Amino acid sequence: MSSPKRVLLAAPRGYCAGVDRAVVTVERALDTYGPPVYVRKQIVHNRHVVEDLEARGAVFVEELAEVPSGSTVVFSAHGVSPAVHAEAAARGLKTIDATCPLVTKVHKEASRFAADDIEILLIGHAGHEEVEGTTGEAPEHITLVQHPDDVDGVEVKDPTKVAWLSQTTLSVDETYETVTRLREKFPLLMDPPSDDICYATQNRQSAVKQLAPGCDLVIVVGSRNSSNSVRLVEVALEAGAKASHRVDNAGEIDEAWLDGVDSVGVTSGASVPDELVQGVLDFLVARGFPPATEERLTEENLVFALPPELRKDIAAHGSRA
């Protein structure tokens, strides 16, 4: 006889403070300046959020060359290099920097290490916008390390002057495995002043670890290009879930995944609006599963202020109204 069906909903999940700030930045920029407002790259890695903002008048571009001179452009939550800031200034663009403050912290750490002529081993994924932005702070000082197995091939000029930094959205466990291997090779390896992996990434991974061992299936809501969402699938499997899949929304769930499944865990990446998670819960209820029970690991109360350049214009705009 099968066990009673159940659905466990991980918490914290979904929007983090940096994502919320970035999305609201674009919304308020549209309200303040009127459309179009240009956004370099996806403001956050979620296609539903991007499509919603496009419908309101945001124009997403890959590079600044696509932005007409004199226009307003928002930089995404993932951060940009100093070269991008310089290009925007040279083209007379009005810029609003929606970089997550936790990513900005990593940029500043890279600049400080480089100023002291310390080589930086940046743990992250090649091609990710956050990695490109951080590398741009000190390209001659930074070497990318993508995986623990890459450590054997890492060479530095002076093993007494080397430090590590990381992309903020990585798997906590894999990052520390990489750091451990780096420290074995470079015993004098310096740490960043504080942990680079963001609080939201850690909390979402810890919440999944808490519920995964009791789940036949864990469904992670998040887009394919969302690093932290992809990591949640890996974390769920490593923590003991029998299966785990990432979906953008309920429409991507394969009903075959539910065959023989009694317990389902549900979570979402840090750039996912909660209505997409609710869609998955409704899908499960329609197929005989009970309403979800939330398993809350911790409360998150962090809020980031909007970019100062936008706050100033909102205040001025209000005084003219």
N, C-alpha and C positions, 0 to 999 in steps of 0.2 A: 504494500500500500504506500502511495506517495505521501510525502510530508505536506503539511499545509503550505499553501503558497504565501510568499511574503515579498515585499519590496522595501528595501532599505535606501534611504536618501541621505547621501553624505552631506555634512556641513562642517566647515565652510565649503562653499562651491561658488562657481560663477564669478561675477564681477569683483575685481579687486579695486583698491583705491586709485591706482594708477590708470586703469582702464576707464573707470567711471569718470575721472578727471579729463581724460583725453576725449571721450565721447561728448561729454558736456561742453568741452572747449569748442568743438566743431559746431554743436547746436547753438551755443551762445554767440559764436562768431557769425553764424548765419543770421541770427536775430539782430545783431548789432550792426553789421555791415551790409546785410542783404546778399543774396546769391548773385554770382557764384563765389564761393570760397573754395580755393584750391587746397588740396591735401596731398603732400608728398608721401607716396606709398599708402598702404592700408593703414588707417588711423590705429586700428587694433586688428589682430588676426582673426576676424570673424566675418564671413561673407554676408550674413544677415544684417549685421550692424552697418557694414559698408553700403549695402543696397538701400537700407532705410535712410541713411544720410544722403545718398545720391538722389533719392526721391525728394529730399528737402532742398536740394540745390548745391550740395557739395560735389566737387569735381576731383576725382582721384587721378593722380598722375604718377608715373614712375620716376621722372626726373624733372628738375626745375626748368629745363629748356622748354618744356611743354606749357609753362605758366606765362601768360602775357605780362610784359613789363608793367610795373606799377600795381599789380594785383596783390591780393592778400593770400598768403599760403601758410598752412598749418603743418608743422613737423610732427610726425607720428609719435606714439608712446615709446617706440623702440629706440629713438635717439638718432642723431645724425652727426657726421664728422665735422670738424672745424672747416674743412674745405667746402662743405655744403652751405654752412653759414656765410662763408666768404663769397660764394657764388651768388647767393640771394642778395647780399648787400651790393655786389657789383651790378646786379640787374635791377636794382631799385625796387625789390619786392618788399612788401610789408610782411614780416614774419611773426608767427605766434608759435612758440615752442611748447608743444604738449608732451615733451619727453617725460616719462615717468621719473619722479625725483630719485627713485632707487637706482635707475639706470644712470642718471646724472652723477650719482655718488660714485659709480664704477668709473665713469669718464674722469672724474676728478682724481680718483686713486691712480688711474693710468698716467695722468699728467704729472702727478707728484712723483711717482716712481721714476718716470722717464727723466724728470728734471734732476734727479739724483743719479742719473746714468745707470739705473737698475734695469736689467732685462726682465720682461714680463712674459710669463707663460699664461696665455688666455685660454681657459677651458670653455669650449663652446662649439657651435656648429658652423662650418663654412657656409657663407652665403646668407646667413641670417642677418637681418637688418641691424639688430642690436650689436652683433659681433663686428659688422662693418663700421658702425658708428664708433664703437670703442677703439677699434684698431686705428681708425683715422686720427685719434688723439695723439698717437705716438707710433706710427707705422714702423719706424726703424728700430723700435725697442720691443715690438710685440711678436711673439711666435704663437700660432694657434695650435692647441692640443685638443683634438676632437674626442678621443677615447682613451681609456686606461692603457690599451695595448699600443697606443702611439708613443708612450713615454720612452720606450727603449730607443727610439730614433731621434729623440730631442737632444740637440746640442746647444750649449751656450758658450759665450766668450769667457765669462768669469763666473764660476760656480759659487763664488762668495757674494755675488751681487745679482741675485735672481729672486723674483717674487711671482706669486700666482694671483690671478683674478679670474672671475667666471661670468659667463652669461647668467642672467638672473632667473631664467626659466628652466633650468636643467633638473634632471633627477638628482635629488640630494645624495642618495646612496652612491650613484655612479661618480658624481663629482668628488666625493670624499675618497672613493677608491682611487681616482686619478691623482688627487693630492697626495695620498699615502704613497703611491708609486713614485711620484715626483720627488717626495721628500727622501725616499730611499736612495734615489739617484743623486739628489742635491740636498744634503743634510742641512745646509744653511738657508734653505728656501724660506723666504719671508712671506708672512700671511698678510692679506688686506687688513686694514684697521678694524673692519667688522665684516661679518658674513655677507657675501655678495648675492647668494640665492635669496630671492625676496620672501618676505614673511608669508605672502599669499600662496606662492608656489609650495613652500614647506607645509603650510597648513592643509592645502588641498591634497598633497601626497600623504600626509599623516592620516587624514580623515579616510582616505581610500584604504590605507593599510589596516585601519581599524575594522572596516566592514568586509573587506575582500575575502578573508578566510572562510566566512560563512556563506559565500555566494557561489551559485552555479554559474552565474553570468554577471559581469559588471558592464554597464553601458556608460560610456563617456561621451557627453555632448560637447562638441568642439570642432573647429574647422581643421582641414588637413594640414594647413600651414601654421597651425598654432602649436608651437613647441611644447608648451606646458600641457596641452591636451593630449598630445601624442605620448608624453611621458607618463600621464596618468594611466593609460592602458598598460604600459610596461610595469608600472608600480603595482597595479592590481594583480597582474599575473604573477609577479615575483612574490606578492604577499599571500598567494594561495587561491585566488579566484580560478575556477575551472576554465572559464573563458572570459574574454573581454574584447569589446569592439568600440571603435569611435564612430560617431555619426554626427552629421551636421544638424539633423533634426529627426523627428519621429519617422518621416517618410523614407529614411535610409535604413530603418531596421528591417532585417531579414527575418521573417516569421519562423524560419527554420531554426534560428538561434534559440527559440523558446521551447523546442522539442525536449521533453524530459526535464525541463528546468522548473524548480520550485522556488528558489530564492534568487532575486535579482537586485543588484546594487546599482544605483544611479548617481552620477556626479557630473560636473561640468568644468571646463577650463575657465581660466580667469578672465576671458574676454567674451563670455557667453551670457546673453540676457536670460533671465529666469523663465520667460515664457516658452523658450525652446525646451527647457527641462520639463515644464508642465505638460508640453505636448507629448513627451515620452511617457510621462506618468499616465496621461489620459489614454495613450495607446495600450499600455499594459492593463489598465482597468477594463478597457473594452475587450480584452482577451482573457478575462477571468481572474486577473490578479487583484488583490485588495489595494485600497489606498496605501500610499507609502508611509512608512514610519521614519521620521528623521533621526539620524544619529549625529548629534552635535559634539564635535571635538573641542571647539573653543569659540569664543566670540571675537569678531573683528570690528573694531570701532575707528580704525584709522581713516582720516579724510585728508586729501591734499587740496590746497587752495588752487584756484585757477591761475594760469600764467599771469604774471604781473602786467604785461603789456595789454592783455585782454581786460583785466580788471579795471585798468585805467580808462580804457575806451568805453567800457560799459558805464562807468561812472559819468564820463563826459557825455555820452549818448543820453543817459537818463536826465542830465541837467538841461539838455536841449529840448527834451520831450515836453 
